[in-house]
Amino acid sequence: MRSGIFIAVSALLVGCATYEQPIPTAASTGNTVEPSFEQKAVGEASIMTNQALKSYREDYVHATEHKAFAQSDVGAWSWKSNRTSVKHAIENSLIDCQRNNKRHEAEHPCKIINVDGKWAGER
């Protein structure tokens, strides 16, 4: 009788044991997994926050030449105008945007999205 109980308990224990199957990776299945991203917006649609869009529409558009608008992918932004050159406008707006983006600058750096009324890629 004892051997019958031992066999039954052993069978139950073995049946309850877990076995982790390896999860196939993209490399082992031959499939590549690409992250899907929406196409980047252009023009005013690329401005990420309502505050930045308001500042762009009400102030930046009407500002004097030699101006630049910078923004990061997490929404930090800045713009500068009335500089002695486009180069200075770009540098100053990037520096100010980076100050606003300290926590995320390494992963999501500030980029120039508009210079003198022309969107990035139009120049």
N, C-alpha and C positions, 0 to 999 in steps of 0.2 A: 504494500500500500504506500509505503514511504517513497519508493522509487517512482510510483505513478504520480504522486504529488510533485516530486522533484522534477520529473519530466514536464509536467503541465506548467509549473512555475517557470522553468527554464524556457519553455516555448513562449510563454507570455512575455518574459523579459526580453528575449531576443526579438520578438515581434514589435516591442515598444521602442527598441533602440532606433535612433534617428541616423540617417545617413544624408549628408549634404551633398547634393549633386553639384558639380561645378557649373557655374553659369557661363554659357558661351559668350565670348567677347567678340567684338567686331572683327578682330584679327583672325580668330579661330573659325568664324563662320564664313569669312571671305567678304562679308558685307561691311561697308563703312558707314558709320553713323555720323551724319553731318548735322550740326545744330541749324535750326531754321530761324532765320531772321527776316523781319519785314524789310522791304526795300527802304533805304534811307529817304526821308522826306527832303525836299528841296524848297528853297525860298522861305517865305514866312512860316510855312508848315514845319520847317526844321527847328524853329524856336520852341523850346520845350516847356517853358513856364509862362503862365499868364502875365506875371509881372515883367518878364523879359520881353514878351510880345508887346505889351503896353508901352514899355520904354522904347522899343524899336519903332513902333508906329508914331508915337507922340513926340519923341525927341531925336532919336538917331536919324531918321529919314530927313529931318529938317536941319540937321547939324551941318556945319561947314565941312568942306572937303578935307582930305587927309584924315579919314576916320576908319575905324575897324571895329568889328563886333566879334567877340570870342565866346565860345560856349563849350562845356564838357558834356559827355554823354549822360551825366547824372543831373544836369540842369544848372550847374554853376555858370555864371555868365558875367560879362562886362563889356563895355564899349567905350572908346575914347575918340574924340574928334578935335579939330582945330590944332593939329600937330604940324610941325614943320615939314614932315614928309610922311608918305605912306608907311615907310619902314618904322618910323617912330610911333605911328598910330597902332601898327600891328604889335610892336614890342610892348607898348604901354597897356593895351587891352589884354594881352596874354598875361602880363605880370599881375594885373588886377584880378583877372579871372582865376589865376592860380592861387592867389590869396583866398579867394572865396571857395576854392576847391581843395584845400589842404588835405583833407582826409581821403580823397579819392584820386588825387592827381597821378599817382603811380599807375593805377589801373585804367583810369578814364581821364586822360589829359585834356586840357583846354585846347581848342583848335579854332582857328579863324574861320568864320562862316560867311562874313561879308566885309568887303573893303570898298569904300567909296561908292556904296550902293550896288555893287556887283556881288552876286553870290559866289561862293567857292565853286570852282569849276567853270565859271563864266569868264574869268579873267584871261 
